[in-house]
């Protein structure tokens, strides 16, 4: 255990806060030992730090998960089952899958963070969400200090959420995740607007999983800043989902609003569009701004504090609420 260390290297916003107690787990036994000592002290589990905002110094004990390993545990004719340590970098796993010609995660290329955090918020991008390839995960109960296996149905996946972000928030530590990937006859998902547009523009007749990954890389690197260079957590807010009545109210006065019809009575609209319509794209206040290429990304221009970033995000929420009567919900986890 380390005491009074800076968390700046451990969060992609680059916020410089101090952790009173900081431990690293390289295996399940490390987690069991940590829980034995700290279970009653409201411990905080830290993955890649790519979806978290620290508002102030952290008094809670922190456990950084660093469990490694990518292993094929079973194979069928058309699929392979791969167990991945929670501390593996997500994009490293995507690259490993592509190298082995395993399909299913290519649309999720370049999503920052670690594998253990991926099921918590059901990461997704370019028409694909994690639950489409999720088989199971192992997690340790902080209350009971016991290992439990969660199958897909147990996780209650939804848009950018799961049981680990709702009912079981801060109650389990994910140690590894098992994925079901295709070995052949890959199902290519190329219907997402910007992805499809690029495929059509280049007249790509039969996109492969590697081509999809390359195109996603191209799109992402043009739109999204590299957190190694500019502090950010990617999309700060979720895209709001609303019922038909509320959507029609928006559409009646803004018929150019882009939308995705989820079901007969549910519509999803881009939070970035709402922020842009409030003239907040590229908006700057002190050391915080929205990115000039993507309004949904809040960036740290240098030495912003977590509280400054939080207050900036709150001002965006208030402006969007006033103009559209829509309350944006954070995708990033805010830690007090």
Secondary structure as GFF3:
##gff-version 3
##sequence-region A 1 336
A	DSSP	beta_strand	2	6	.	.	.	ID=ss1
A	DSSP	three_ten_helix	8	10	.	.	.	ID=ss2
A	DSSP	beta_strand	18	25	.	.	.	ID=ss3
A	DSSP	alpha_helix	28	38	.	.	.	ID=ss4
A	DSSP	three_ten_helix	39	41	.	.	.	ID=ss5
A	DSSP	beta_strand	44	46	.	.	.	ID=ss6
A	DSSP	beta_strand	52	54	.	.	.	ID=ss7
A	DSSP	beta_strand	58	65	.	.	.	ID=ss8
A	DSSP	beta_strand	70	75	.	.	.	ID=ss9
A	DSSP	beta_strand	79	85	.	.	.	ID=ss10
A	DSSP	alpha_helix	90	99	.	.	.	ID=ss11
A	DSSP	three_ten_helix	106	108	.	.	.	ID=ss12
A	DSSP	alpha_helix	115	118	.	.	.	ID=ss13
A	DSSP	beta_strand	124	125	.	.	.	ID=ss14
A	DSSP	beta_strand	128	129	.	.	.	ID=ss15
A	DSSP	three_ten_helix	130	132	.	.	.	ID=ss16
A	DSSP	beta_strand	134	141	.	.	.	ID=ss17
A	DSSP	beta_strand	147	151	.	.	.	ID=ss18
A	DSSP	three_ten_helix	152	155	.	.	.	ID=ss19
A	DSSP	three_ten_helix	163	165	.	.	.	ID=ss20
A	DSSP	beta_strand	172	182	.	.	.	ID=ss21
A	DSSP	alpha_helix	193	201	.	.	.	ID=ss22
A	DSSP	alpha_helix	209	223	.	.	.	ID=ss23
A	DSSP	beta_strand	231	235	.	.	.	ID=ss24
A	DSSP	beta_strand	241	243	.	.	.	ID=ss25
A	DSSP	alpha_helix	244	253	.	.	.	ID=ss26
A	DSSP	beta_strand	259	263	.	.	.	ID=ss27
A	DSSP	beta_strand	266	269	.	.	.	ID=ss28
A	DSSP	alpha_helix	271	277	.	.	.	ID=ss29
A	DSSP	beta_strand	284	285	.	.	.	ID=ss30
A	DSSP	beta_strand	288	290	.	.	.	ID=ss31
A	DSSP	beta_strand	297	300	.	.	.	ID=ss32
A	DSSP	alpha_helix	306	324	.	.	.	ID=ss33
A	DSSP	beta_strand	333	335	.	.	.	ID=ss34
###
